[in-house]
Structures are given as C-alpha cells and as structure tokens.
Amino acid sequence: MNELKKSRVKAVFKYTWPFYIISAILTVFLMDFIFRLNNKTPKYQTLTLFVSGEVTNRDSLEKDLLEKYKQKDLKLFSCIDSMPNSFNYDTKLSVTGYNSADVLIIPSTKLSSINISAFGLELDETLTNYYSSCTFYSQKGVNYGVKIDKEKVSKYMTLPGEECYMVLNAISENLGEYSKDKIKEHDNALTLVKDWASNV
C-alpha cells in the first residue's frame, strides 16, 4: 500500500471509527437477542406467582418449588408480590398479575371488588371435584378461587389477616387439560393450588 492510500485510510478511519464500535455493540446485542429467543424456556416449564402480601423467603420458595416439581419439568419460577394497602397494588395486580401470573393469591376483600371472570379460570364441576375438600370463593354463583392454607406457606410469605384465595389465571399454560394446549401433564399451576389449599 503506497503512502497516498495509507493517508486516505487514516483520514477515513479518523472520522468513521465510532461507527465500527457501534456496529460491534449492535452485533453483540442482536446475537444475544437471537440466542435468547431460540433458547427461551417454554411457558409450561415456568411458573409465576402473584402474592398479595410480602414474600419473605423468595430464594427458599424458588428452591423448594423447583425441587418439588422437578418431575413435572418445572425449570423456572418467579414471584411478584405487593401489599394490598400499597398505592400501586391495583395497577400491579391488573397489569403484571393478570398478564403474567399463573396463580394469584388475593384477599377476599380485594376479590369482592374486582371482576374475576376477566382473568380467572372458572372452577367447573370437574375442577371442583379435583379440589373436592377445599373451600371455594364464588362470584355470581361461579367458583373461581380456592382458599389457601396460610400455615403451608408461612415460611415463605406473610399474607393479610383475612382469608386469601388462590385464583388460577385462565391464560396460564400450566392448567393441564384446561389450558389452550390441553396437555394434561402441564399442570403445575393446578398442582400448586391443590398442594397449598386449605382442607378445612
């Protein structure tokens, strides 16, 4: 390369070097996005819980649930919590809870003020048989919630003093034959509610 070409390359590089750095950064981000998209954990292997209260031992809850449902292919657990008396509770419940949680734990006073049919799975005769010895929360003559046994979850979370119910989100892919895919084995949400239900 002669001196003229070298000086031209240097002159061009002097003004264009930021573009090379930006291109490299964008390439890394794009590759990471494509990798995550291709290796995303399937919805039926994830479980998200919305808790109306405070999760005091998140790590232990995650570890115990992943271990307990390992045979059911549970790979990822996440938890959203919000105190019912906090200023952003209703927003968190209606936006994050309704759209991403598989099971929502909600106190009875909050349930009475919301339209559960907008997000909750109707517990018809087959499901009431599945939860035969449980106490249900009904709205307009339809069963939606299963009463939670607070003792069973006391080492993980603190719930309000009133009765709380677990509502299955109708859009969850962890509802076994009641989900849109209707795969009986993908029933982590149904099983969690059964495990934590109050049998009194």
Disulfide bonds with the S-S distance in Angstrom:
none
